[in-house]
Amino acid sequence: MPEPQEPEGAIAATGMGGAMDLATSEGASLEKVPGGPEGRGPSEKPRSLWSDAWRDLRRNPVFIISGLVILFLVFISLWPSVIASGNPLKCDLAKSQEGSQPGHPFGYDGQGCDVYTRTVYGARVSVTVGVCATLGVAILGSVLGGLAGFFGGVWDAILSRITDIFFAIPVVLGGLVLLSVVTSSTVWPVIGFMVLLGWPQISRIARGSVITTKQNDYVQAARALGASNSRMLLRHITPNAIAPVIVVATIALGTYIALEATLSYLGVGLKPPTVSWGIDISAASQYIRSAPHALLWPAGALAVTVLAFIMLGDAVRDALDPKLR
């Protein structure tokens, strides 16, 4: 039987049986593979949690459907002109609130702009805000929460009190106050606001995951063998504590897209001439009775996008949580 590769230092301290126990404690499972020693039949090879998760995700129709929708959204965000050849800023008041026409399947809004073109180009802003805000929140929250959970003590107590303060701030109210003084029409003030108020949630999750992981035997064995703090964090703790952060960040991505649309609808998020679903929904709500198509298409695109990311997060959660297997 070939020896498992992880964890490195724990094998020498525990022997073959202990090493196998440690491998399974990290979420690994055993996979039958051909080519074992002569006369012994197939051998057993440890399979990591990530391998199990990817195998389950490939068989999950929810993951496949949501993944295809997200790939399509990313594609039109990068190359919107492939499926929408018009200019989203070109409007003709003579066609205000007109319905579907050849070449303009979604009709026109109150300013005479092509709703189809604006809906396609609006995906770029939403995906950009969602991805950048999620990356910022995940990195900042994971680093602060992980360090607090690993070292504990005064640093952990201070971070816990800071997160409590941020949790007490209503997100929408905070956006109305902080973004109302911003005059920039770019996405960066909105992204910065989301990172500022979003990191405490990821930080608390990362902290709890690190505290749980550092109690495991393979971490204690690495510590007993003289592994440095940086090696334990990067080699043993982070790979086994990052799964909850990934799940929450994936679901939060859809939430940040909805939050951007909400702030833009209220007039404190993105501002014209930026093309945004929230801006279009806000403008179309004034004439919803006479031209409902101008509201339904960007609102539908927003709903599908948020739902796709939430479904993706649920599928990833089911695959990474061993208790749900």
Secondary structure, 3 states (H helix, E strand, C coil): CCCCCCCHHHHHHHHHHHHHHHHHHCCCEEEEECCCCCCCCCEEEEECHHHHHHHHHHCCHHHHHHHHHHHHHHHHHHCHHHCCCCCCCCECHHHCCCCCECCECCCECCCCEEHHHHHHHHHHHHHHHHHHHHHHHHHHHHHHHHHHHHHCHHHHHHHHHHHHHHHCCCHHHHHHHHHHHCCCCCCHHHHHHHHHHHHHHHHHHHHHHHHHHCCCHHHHHHHHCCCCHHHHHHHHHHHHHCHHHHHHHHHHHHHHHHHHHHHHHCCCCCCCCCCCHHHHHHHHHHHCCCCCHHHHHHHHHHHHHHHHHHHHHHHHHHHHCHHHC
